[in-house]
């Protein structure tokens, strides 16, 4: 069965107004902490009946609806893109791995990065979503250097 149907709490923001929606994340995604202010990868995710546990930097961060949650997504910056292996041609931020090429452009009005594909254009604001998109399209993970 679909895990979202069995565990609808996976698709709800952890705290009202939060950008952290548990179903958006997978092992290997980068997150940051309000407490330790660093960037680290998710090492494990366990869905329990009353909570969702994210293991990061050896610690368990429990998602319990409506309670304080310490992890948050990371907004994409040029610095992060270059740390992931992107380069620029002046207009686009480009990631190449094998035969796979992925292009982003910065929307000067919204400040968000835009993915341009032949029949669709969309914005990507957070690092974990970019990681998941590249993984889904190429089967490869991008990692910070």
C-alpha positions in Angstrom: 0.0 0.0 0.0 1.0 3.6 -0.5 2.8 4.9 2.6 1.1 8.3 2.4 -2.3 6.6 2.6 -1.2 4.5 5.6 0.5 7.5 7.2 -1.2 10.7 6.2 0.9 12.7 8.7 3.8 12.3 6.2 2.2 14.9 4.0 1.4 17.6 6.6 3.8 20.4 7.6 5.4 19.5 10.9 4.3 22.8 12.5 1.8 25.3 11.1 3.6 27.5 8.7 6.6 25.2 8.4 8.2 24.3 5.0 9.2 20.9 6.3 6.8 18.3 4.9 8.1 14.8 5.9 7.1 13.1 2.6 9.4 15.5 0.7 12.5 14.0 2.3 14.5 10.8 1.8 17.7 9.4 3.2 20.6 11.5 1.9 18.8 14.8 1.7 20.5 17.7 3.3 18.7 19.6 6.1 19.8 22.3 8.6 19.2 22.6 12.2 18.0 25.6 14.2 20.0 24.3 17.1 23.4 23.5 15.6 23.1 25.8 12.5 24.9 23.3 10.3 24.1 21.4 7.2 23.9 17.6 7.4 22.4 14.6 5.6 19.5 12.6 6.7 20.9 9.2 7.8 17.6 7.4 8.5 13.8 7.9 8.6 11.5 5.8 10.7 7.7 6.2 10.5 6.1 5.2 13.8 2.4 5.3 14.8 2.6 8.6 16.7 5.7 10.3 15.2 8.3 10.3 12.4 11.9 10.1 13.4 14.7 11.6 11.3 18.2 10.6 12.2 20.7 13.4 11.5 24.3 13.6 12.7 23.7 10.6 14.9 20.7 12.2 16.7 17.0 11.5 16.4 14.7 14.4 15.6 11.1 13.4 16.2 8.3 15.0 14.1 5.2 15.1 16.4 2.3 17.1 14.9 2.2 20.7 16.2 5.3 20.4 18.4 8.6 22.2 18.0 10.8 20.7 15.3 14.4 21.6 15.0 15.2 20.6 11.4 14.3 22.8 8.4 14.9 22.7 4.6 17.8 24.6 3.0 17.2 27.4 0.5 19.3 27.1 -2.7 22.1 29.6 -3.2 24.7 29.8 -5.9 27.3 28.9 -3.3 25.4 25.6 -2.6 25.0 24.9 -6.3 28.7 25.3 -6.9 29.4 23.0 -3.9 27.2 20.4 -5.5 29.3 20.5 -8.7 27.2 23.0 -10.8 29.1 25.5 -12.9 27.8 28.6 -14.8 27.9 29.7 -18.4 26.8 33.2 -17.3 23.0 32.5 -17.8 22.5 29.0 -16.4 23.8 27.0 -13.5 24.6 23.6 -15.1 25.1 20.2 -13.5 26.6 17.4 -15.6 27.0 13.7 -14.6 27.8 11.3 -17.4 25.3 11.9 -20.2 22.9 13.7 -17.9 22.8 17.6 -18.0 20.6 19.7 -15.8 20.1 23.5 -16.1 18.8 26.1 -13.7 18.4 29.8 -14.2 17.9 32.4 -11.5 14.6 34.3 -11.8 15.6 37.8 -11.0 12.1 38.8 -10.0 11.3 36.0 -7.5 14.9 35.1 -6.6 14.1 31.4 -7.1 15.8 29.0 -9.4 13.9 27.8 -12.4 14.2 24.5 -14.2 13.6 24.8 -17.9 12.5 21.6 -19.8 11.0 21.4 -23.3 7.4 21.4 -22.2 7.4 22.7 -18.7 9.1 25.3 -16.4 9.0 25.2 -12.6 10.8 26.7 -9.7 12.9 24.9 -7.2 13.5 26.7 -3.9 15.0 24.1 -1.5 18.1 21.9 -1.7 16.3 18.6 -0.9 13.8 19.1 -3.7 16.7 19.8 -6.2 18.4 16.6 -4.9 15.2 14.6 -5.3 14.6 16.0 -8.8 18.1 15.2 -10.1 17.9 11.7 -8.5 14.5 11.0 -10.1 15.7 12.2 -13.5 19.1 10.7 -13.5 19.2 8.0 -10.8 22.2 9.7 -9.3 22.7 11.5 -6.0 24.3 15.0 -5.8 26.4 15.6 -2.8 28.1 18.6 -1.3 31.9 18.7 -1.7 
